[in-house]
Amino acid sequence: MAARVVAGAGGDGACPLLDDLMPWSVRPLRPGRPWVTAPDAGSLRARWDALARAEGAEQERLFRPSRARTPLAPAAALPGRTTGTGGFARDPGPYPEPVRILHGPFDAQWIVPDQRLIDAARPELWRVADGHQLFAVEHGVLPRDTGPALSVTALLPDGHSPAGRPGRIRPLYRRPGGREPNLAPGLLGVLGSRYGEAGGAGAVLAWILATARPSPAGPVVPLPADGALWARGVELGRELLRVHLRGARGGERPRLPGGRRPYVRAAIPVRPAAPAYDADEETLVLGGGRISPVPAGAWEFRVNGVRMLELWCERRTLREGAEGLAALGPRGWPREWTSELLELITVLALLDELRPRQAALWDDLDRADALTRYDLRTAGVLPVPAAARRPASVLDHHEEGPEGQFALL
């Protein structure tokens, strides 16, 4: 029997956790050295070339060895990538084309896809990252944090948290090609019998994005007893997904109406100062550069208490203190950064505009009858089988192991 509950982590009488619904999760990437990622791809090529030219102690200093990786240590090629697998110092091999990743919740950056350079690249994520995959990324939790519990991306995410403890990365599918949803076995059947039509894995992900709330045990995801409430949440979640995905997977790129679109009113200088916001003029100021209109909701959009726009700009304007290869960056402000900034402003503004609808949905969920963990246990969905929490076997392609050996998966 469904009970009226307030969302929160607890025993069988509480709402389910995201971990109950999407059981396979992966820890965030751990690059181990700051120079393997960058906001622009050109910097990575310059860093690779400088490292490959260096020798001996100088190469080791630039590399920044750790217990996991040194210039002499071999490593397997990442799934889907062709790179050297012997020690970098002996044979760097050809430069691998950088891969676009999501750094934290909203910052698209680049990474060198060479496992010899990355402490913990999480190859199980690379193995299922393709044109069908989506990733739910938990943001972690801080006391009194009112920001979103998670984000969704089509890019490979690194799971970085702006502040606090990073959360987990949960692929929507366990196998390439959009096969085998990463959902608790039997969940879709239970939801379908309850709501008439659950809508498949994509609908469940949309619901999660619309309703998940942070808790110390991980995001909580209430499931309503009422099918109309489910349909309303899925509809809102699909709108949120379209904004998060920024045109990926066949969607439209996010846009604000003509009179509200942000424009560059004064060109951003080659070396802009740290960002500032003029609330009266709704203007983002970067040195002499000015962008408006920038809604206050976009500027104040926070995750883990950190302003996302401010953080994005600071990563590109505050380079003092960078050392070694990490100090190699663009000489000016690349044009593509301006386009990315305008899109980020649009994304955050649209997400902020959807917050009242999301808050109203949460209020209605708190007053409605909901499915509890006990209900899912009674239906046989919980406990989740141990195999569903492990990566699936992927046997349809070969991977090169360390020193060119064949990798068994």
C-alpha positions in Angstrom: 0.0 0.0 0.0 1.5 3.4 -1.0 2.0 5.7 1.9 2.3 9.5 2.2 5.9 10.2 2.9 8.3 13.1 2.9 11.3 12.6 0.7 14.3 11.6 2.7 16.8 8.9 3.2 15.9 6.2 5.7 14.5 2.7 6.0 11.9 0.9 4.0 9.3 3.5 4.8 11.2 6.2 3.0 11.3 7.2 -0.7 13.8 5.4 -2.8 17.3 6.7 -3.5 18.7 7.2 -6.9 21.0 4.3 -6.0 17.9 2.1 -5.8 16.7 3.1 -9.2 19.9 3.4 -11.3 22.1 0.9 -9.5 25.3 0.9 -11.6 27.4 3.9 -10.8 31.1 4.9 -11.3 33.3 7.2 -9.3 34.4 10.5 -10.8 37.5 10.6 -13.0 40.8 11.4 -11.2 43.1 13.1 -13.7 46.0 13.3 -11.2 47.6 16.2 -13.0 46.0 19.5 -14.0 47.5 19.7 -17.5 45.6 16.8 -19.1 42.4 18.9 -19.3 41.8 22.4 -20.6 39.0 24.7 -21.7 40.6 24.7 -25.2 41.9 21.9 -27.4 44.9 23.8 -28.7 46.5 24.1 -25.2 46.5 20.3 -24.9 48.5 19.9 -28.1 51.1 22.4 -27.0 51.4 20.6 -23.6 51.8 17.2 -25.3 54.5 18.5 -27.6 56.4 20.1 -24.8 56.2 16.9 -22.7 57.3 14.7 -25.7 60.3 16.9 -26.4 61.5 16.9 -22.8 63.8 14.2 -21.5 64.9 12.7 -18.3 64.4 14.8 -15.1 62.8 17.7 -17.1 60.2 15.4 -18.5 59.5 13.9 -15.1 59.0 17.4 -13.6 56.6 18.3 -16.4 54.7 15.0 -16.2 54.1 15.4 -12.4 54.3 11.6 -11.5 52.0 10.0 -8.9 51.8 6.6 -7.4 49.4 5.6 -10.2 51.2 7.1 -13.2 54.8 7.9 -14.1 56.5 8.7 -17.5 57.8 5.1 -17.5 54.6 3.3 -16.5 52.6 1.4 -19.3 48.8 1.5 -19.4 46.1 0.1 -21.5 44.5 2.2 -24.3 41.2 3.6 -23.4 38.2 1.9 -25.0 37.7 3.2 -28.5 41.0 5.0 -28.5 44.3 4.2 -30.3 47.2 5.4 -28.2 50.6 4.2 -27.1 50.5 1.6 -24.3 54.2 1.5 -23.4 55.8 4.1 -21.1 55.4 7.6 -22.4 59.1 8.3 -21.9 60.1 5.4 -24.2 57.6 6.1 -26.9 54.9 8.8 -26.7 53.3 7.6 -29.8 51.0 9.9 -32.0 49.1 12.7 -30.4 45.6 11.5 -29.6 42.8 13.9 -30.7 41.3 15.4 -27.5 37.9 14.5 -26.3 35.1 16.8 -25.2 34.1 16.2 -21.6 31.8 17.8 -19.0 34.0 19.3 -16.3 31.7 19.6 -13.3 28.0 20.4 -13.8 28.1 22.8 -16.8 31.6 23.4 -18.1 32.5 21.7 -21.4 36.3 21.2 -21.6 38.8 18.9 -23.3 40.9 16.0 -22.1 43.8 14.0 -23.6 42.4 10.5 -24.0 45.6 8.7 -23.0 45.3 6.5 -20.0 49.1 6.7 -19.4 48.5 10.3 -18.4 45.4 9.9 -16.2 45.5 8.4 -12.7 41.9 7.0 -12.9 40.3 7.4 -16.3 37.4 5.0 -15.5 37.5 3.0 -18.7 34.1 1.4 -17.9 32.6 4.8 -18.7 34.5 5.2 -22.0 33.4 1.7 -23.0 29.7 2.8 -23.0 30.1 6.4 -24.1 28.6 6.6 -27.6 25.9 8.4 -29.6 23.1 6.8 -27.6 24.4 7.3 -24.0 23.4 9.9 -21.4 25.0 10.3 -18.0 23.4 11.4 -14.8 26.0 13.1 -12.6 25.4 13.6 -8.9 26.6 16.9 -7.5 27.3 15.8 -4.0 25.7 17.5 -1.0 26.6 20.4 1.3 24.6 21.6 4.4 21.9 24.1 3.4 22.6 23.6 -0.3 19.6 24.6 -2.4 21.1 23.8 -5.8 20.1 20.9 -8.0 20.9 17.3 -7.0 22.3 16.2 -10.4 22.7 17.1 -14.0 22.5 15.1 -17.2 24.9 15.2 -20.1 25.6 13.5 -23.4 29.3 14.2 -23.0 31.6 12.0 -21.0 31.5 13.6 -17.5 34.5 13.8 -15.1 32.1 14.1 -12.1 34.0 17.0 -10.7 32.2 18.8 -7.9 32.5 22.6 -7.5 32.6 22.2 -3.7 32.1 19.4 -1.2 32.2 15.7 -1.8 31.7 14.6 -5.5 28.8 12.3 -6.3 28.7 9.4 -8.6 28.3 9.1 -12.4 25.4 6.9 -13.6 25.1 6.0 -17.3 21.6 5.5 -18.6 22.6 2.4 -20.5 24.9 -0.5 -19.4 26.0 -1.4 -22.9 26.9 0.5 -26.1 24.1 1.2 -28.6 21.5 2.2 -26.0 21.1 -1.4 -24.8 20.2 -2.6 -21.4 18.9 0.4 -19.3 20.8 1.0 -16.1 17.6 0.6 -14.1 16.8 -1.8 -11.3 15.5 -5.1 -12.8 11.7 -5.1 -12.7 11.4 -1.3 -12.1 9.9 -0.5 -15.5 7.3 -3.2 -15.1 6.2 -1.9 -11.7 6.0 1.7 -13.0 4.1 0.5 -16.1 1.5 -1.3 -14.0 1.2 1.6 -11.7 1.0 4.4 -14.3 -0.3 2.5 -17.4 2.8 3.5 -19.4 6.1 4.3 -17.7 7.6 5.6 -20.9 10.9 3.6 -20.9 14.3 4.5 -19.6 14.3 8.0 -21.0 11.1 8.9 -19.1 12.6 7.5 -15.9 15.6 9.7 -16.4 13.4 12.7 -17.1 11.5 12.0 -13.9 14.7 11.7 -11.9 16.1 15.0 -13.2 12.8 16.8 -12.3 12.3 15.3 -8.8 15.7 14.3 -7.3 16.7 16.1 -4.2 20.0 15.9 -2.4 20.5 14.0 0.9 23.5 12.7 2.8 22.8 9.2 1.5 22.6 10.4 -2.1 19.8 11.9 -4.2 16.3 10.9 -3.1 13.8 10.2 -5.9 10.1 10.1 -4.8 7.8 7.9 -6.9 4.1 9.0 -6.8 1.2 6.7 -6.5 -0.7 8.9 -8.9 -0.1 8.5 -12.7 -1.1 12.0 -13.5 1.6 13.3 -11.2 4.1 11.0 -12.9 3.1 12.3 -16.3 3.5 15.9 -15.1 7.0 15.2 -13.7 8.1 13.4 -16.9 7.0 16.3 -19.0 8.9 18.8 -16.9 11.9 16.5 -16.8 12.0 16.3 -20.6 12.1 20.1 -20.8 15.0 20.1 -18.3 16.7 17.4 -20.4 16.5 19.5 -23.6 18.2 22.4 -21.8 20.9 20.2 -20.2 21.7 18.4 -23.5 22.2 21.6 -25.5 21.1 20.2 -28.8 22.7 16.8 -28.4 20.9 13.6 -29.4 18.9 15.4 -32.1 17.4 18.1 -29.8 17.4 21.9 -30.4 20.0 24.1 -29.0 18.6 26.2 -26.1 17.5 29.7 -27.0 15.8 32.6 -25.2 13.3 34.8 -27.0 14.8 37.4 -29.2 14.5 40.4 -26.8 16.1 38.4 -24.0 19.0 36.7 -25.8 22.4 37.7 -24.4 24.6 39.6 -26.8 28.2 40.9 -26.7 27.8 44.7 -26.2 31.6 45.3 -25.9 34.2 42.9 -27.1 35.9 40.7 -24.5 39.6 41.7 -24.3 42.5 39.4 -24.9 43.2 39.2 -21.1 39.9 39.9 -19.3 39.7 40.5 -15.6 37.8 38.3 -13.2 34.0 38.5 -13.9 31.7 40.9 -12.2 27.9 41.4 -12.5 26.0 44.6 -12.8 22.5 43.8 -11.5 21.0 47.1 -12.5 22.0 46.7 -16.1 21.8 42.9 -16.1 25.3 42.9 -17.5 28.2 40.5 -17.2 31.5 42.4 -17.1 34.8 40.8 -18.1 37.3 43.7 -18.0 36.2 46.0 -20.8 33.9 43.3 -22.2 30.2 43.5 -21.6 27.5 40.9 -22.2 23.8 41.6 -21.7 21.0 41.0 -20.9 22.2 38.4 -18.4 19.2 37.6 -16.0 20.0 37.6 -12.3 18.8 34.0 -12.1 21.6 33.0 -14.5 24.3 34.8 -12.6 23.0 33.5 -9.3 22.6 29.9 -10.4 24.6 27.8 -8.0 25.7 24.2 -7.5 27.2 23.4 -4.1 26.9 27.0 -3.2 29.2 28.1 -6.1 28.0 30.4 -8.9 28.3 28.5 -12.2 28.8 31.5 -14.4 31.4 33.0 -12.1 33.3 29.7 -11.9 33.3 29.2 -15.7 34.7 32.6 -16.3 37.3 32.4 -13.5 38.7 29.1 -15.0 39.5 31.1 -18.1 40.6 34.4 -16.7 42.5 33.6 -13.5 45.6 31.7 -14.6 48.1 33.1 -12.1 49.8 30.4 -10.1 49.6 27.8 -12.9 52.9 25.9 -13.2 54.6 23.6 -15.7 52.5 22.3 -18.5 49.3 23.7 -17.0 50.7 27.3 -17.6 50.5 26.7 -21.3 47.3 28.2 -22.6 45.8 30.3 -25.3 47.5 33.7 -25.9 44.1 35.5 -26.0 40.4 34.9 -25.6 39.4 32.4 -28.2 36.3 33.3 -30.2 34.7 29.9 -29.3 34.8 30.8 -25.6 32.4 33.7 -26.3 30.0 31.5 -28.1 30.2 28.9 -25.2 29.6 31.7 -22.7 26.5 33.0 -24.4 25.1 29.4 -24.5 25.9 28.8 -20.8 24.1 32.0 -19.9 21.1 30.8 -21.9 21.2 27.4 -20.3 21.3 28.7 -16.7 18.6 31.3 -17.4 16.2 28.6 -18.8 16.9 26.3 -15.9 16.2 29.1 -13.5 12.9 29.8 -15.2 11.8 26.2 -14.7 12.5 26.3 -11.0 9.0 27.5 -9.9 7.4 24.6 -11.7 9.9 22.2 -10.2 9.3 23.6 -6.7 5.5 23.3 -7.2 6.0 19.7 -8.3 8.1 18.9 -5.2 5.3 20.5 -3.0 2.7 18.3 -4.5 4.9 15.2 -4.2 5.4 15.9 -0.5 1.6 15.9 0.0 0.8 13.0 -2.3 0.8 9.3 -1.7 4.1 7.8 -2.8 5.7 4.4 -3.4 8.2 3.6 -0.7 11.3 1.4 -0.6 9.0 -1.2 1.1 6.7 -1.2 -1.9 9.6 -1.7 -4.2 10.9 -4.5 -2.0 7.4 -6.2 -1.9 7.3 -5.9 -5.8 10.7 -7.7 -6.0 12.6 -4.6 -7.3 14.6 -4.3 -4.2 17.1 -5.4 -3.1 18.9 -4.8 -6.4 20.9 -7.9 -7.6 24.6 -7.5 -7.1 25.2 -8.0 -10.9 23.2 -4.9 -11.7 25.6 -2.8 -9.7 28.6 -4.0 -11.7 29.6 -3.1 -15.3 28.1 -5.3 -18.0 30.5 -7.4 -20.1 31.2 -5.7 -23.4 32.6 -8.3 -25.8 32.0 -6.8 -29.3 35.3 -5.0 -29.6 39.0 -5.5 -28.8 41.0 -3.2 -26.5 44.8 -3.0 -26.3 46.3 -3.6 -22.9 49.6 -2.3 -21.5 52.6 -2.8 -23.8 50.3 -3.8 -26.6 48.9 -6.9 -25.0 45.3 -8.0 -25.8 42.9 -6.8 -23.1 40.3 -9.3 -21.8 37.0 -7.8 -20.7 
